[in-house]
C-alpha cells in the first residue's frame, strides 16, 4: 500500500480533514453567506498546510512516482531510457 499512497499517513488524514471541512462549509453555505471569512480561512488554511508539509519533509523522501530531474538532466535520462529499450 505504501507504493500506492505516497507520503505520510497524516498527509492523507489532512486530505480527509480538508474534504470534511469543505463539505461542511458547502452544506452551511458559508461560501455564499460569509464569503470574506470563508475566503480568508481558505487562504490561511491552505498556506498553513503547505508550510507544515514543507517543514516536515525530509530530503530524499519519495513524494512522486517519477524522479524529479532538472530539465537538462531530464533529456539525458530520456536518452538513456530509450537506449536501454
HURAPE-V698593 format. One record per run of one state. SS is the DSSP state (A for helix, B for strand, O for the rest). FROM is the first residue (numbers start at 1). TO is the last residue. If there is no record, write none. Layout:
SS/FROM/TO
SS/FROM/TO
//
This chain:
O/1/8
A/9/27
O/28/29
A/30/33
O/34/34
A/35/56
O/57/70
A/71/84
O/85/85
//
